[in-house]
Amino acid sequence: MFLPDTQSFSADITAEFARLYPAAWARQAIPADELALLAQAAMGNGNQFRRFLKRRLHGDPVAYILGHVTFAGRRFTMDRRAYVTDPETVHLVGAVRQWASPRQGPLYAAEVGVGAGALAITLLLEVPDLRITGLELDDAAAALCRENAAHHGVALDVVESDLFAAWGDRPAPDLIYGDLPWGDDTTLYGQDRDADHYHRMPPTTAFPLSGRTGAHQDLIMAVRDRGWAAHILLNCGTLPDGDIADVVAAARDMQARLLSPAATARILHLFPL
């Protein structure tokens, strides 16, 4: 809850910024819930709230301004070292949980592109028999992931690796999952996160190097090269059917099932014949 004067001071400063920066205000269109979060974080400090608003008008993601993100009801430290976790990926967590529920553990999973660790940590807290190795290309993001894992008290194995290059002698995973870079500037979740939002992320995280499903196909090739008979769950977001068909074609002799738990959540499940 806001203190009584918090609403007043935030409304006054918001009106002041709308007058000072009308073009930026119209372009950025900061929604009321974001304004409330920024005002609450400023704790009545008008100068800090002005700093927050100016950063937001410049396009800085709210999670970077606040220094945290809430995912599945838990708070995770978030800063420029990592991709800001999309709330829609909670459906990927649900798909992993559903996959694990009928199986007896221990179950070994690999999350490719673990980032700040929100998905893996949530799963470790909610699925007791799951053991996860988080693979991360960026050492800075891996460090943030370790910090979040320590804060939540989970034993998450975090490895700095390009796909499975540093997998070592770990056992072959039963499941591989991830929210890999996908799509491009035209395949967005919604108007609340435009293309510029994703271009503010670390450069390795938002969009793939080769085509809208390039990262998905690279992962499938890496799994095939290792001869692993693992199940694969990949977030496909808002990718159209044709793009998902390209991923299925890359999987060759694997079976495919497309899960659609929400309008903006498409999850591809690939599994051995």
LINJO-V273237 format. One line per field, one symbol per residue. phi: phi as a letter, one per 40 degrees, with the letter a starting at -180 (. if undefined). A space follows every 10 residues. Layout:
phi = ???
This chain:
phi = .ccdcccccc cccccccccc bcccccccfc ccccdccccc ccfgcccccc cdcccccchc ddccccgabb bfgbcbcaac cbccdccccc ccdccccccc dcbcccbbbb bcgcfcgdcc cdcccbbdcc bbbcbacccc ccccdccccc ccgbcbcbbc acfbdbcgcc ccccabaibc dagacbbbca ccbcccdccc cdccbcbccb gcbdcccccc ccccccgcbc cbbbcbfbcc dccccccccc cfcccbbbcb cacbbbbcbb acc
